[in-house]
């Protein structure tokens, strides 16, 4: 799968989720350093995964889905993405959600 080329795309739900987590850490917990660390760690984890997006075990959802979900773990958070074919050898890694590990996933993704 290393010869596959992935384009990175984010859904607005991902940015909404991420903003909510960062604002909670920054404003409620009053820890700007931890909020910045989360942003940095999330970005790094996604970019590290990009060349090998399909080399990991898919998440087995209860719902029938057109594309399987994959997960990236970053501290107490889980990033969910799918891989969508986009031409002969190109694919899109579409990042859809970031949830806290304590959130109920089956109803959210």
N, C-alpha and C positions, 0 to 999 in steps of 0.2 A: 504494500500500500504506500510505500515511500514515493513511488512515482506519481501517485495521485497528487494533484495540486488543489489546495483548499483555499477558498476565499472566505474571509471572516465577515459575518453579518450579525448584528444584534437586533433583537426585537425591543420595542419600547417597554414591554413588560419587564425585561431584564433591567433596564435603566431605572424604572420605577421601583423595582425591588431593591436594587443596590442603593439608590438614594434613600429609601426608607431605613435600611440597615445603617448606613453611614450617619444619617441624621440622628437616629436613636443613640448610636454610640457617642456622637459628638455632643448632642444637646441634652439628652436625658442622663447618660452616664458621665458626661462632661470629660470625655477623654479624646481630644483631638488627635493625639498621636496614634491611638488605636484605630480611629476612623481612617486616618491616612494610611496606616499599615494595611488595613483591609483592602482599600482601593488598590494599593500597590501589589499586594499578594494576589488579588483576583486577576488583575491585568497580566501579571507574570504567568500565572497558572494557565490562563487561556492561551496566551501566545506560545507557551511551551507545548501545549497540547495540539496546536494547530497543524503541524506537519504530520501528526500521527492520529488524527481525529477518530479513525475507525479501528484503531489497534487496541481498544479496550472493550471490556464486557459491556454490552448494552444493559440498560435498566429495564427490568421486566415490569411493565405497567399493567394495571388491571384493565385499562381501556385499550381498545383496538386503535392502533395508530398507523398512519401511512409511513412514517419514518420512526425507527426506534430512537429512544432517548439514550444519551450517554451522560455520565456524571463526572464532575471534577470536584474533589474535596479540598476545601480551603478552610483550615481551622474548624470552626463550628458551622460552616456554611457548605451548601451543596449547589454547584452550578449545573444546570441542565442544558444540553444542546442536542441538536439533531444534525445529520449530514444529508444534504439534498443534492442529487445529481444535477449538474449544470453543464451539459455538453459531453463530449467524448471522454476526456480525461480530467475534467475540472469538476469540482464539487464545492458546495457551500457548507461551511460549518456555521450553523445558525444558533447563536446563544439565545436561549429563550427565558430562563428564570434563574434566580439565585435565591435560595431559601435557607433559613436557619435550620439547623439539623433537628430542632424540636417541632418544626411546623409539620402539619399533616400533609404529606405529599400527594396521596391519591386523589384528594379533592382539589389540589392546587395546580398540578400539571396535567 
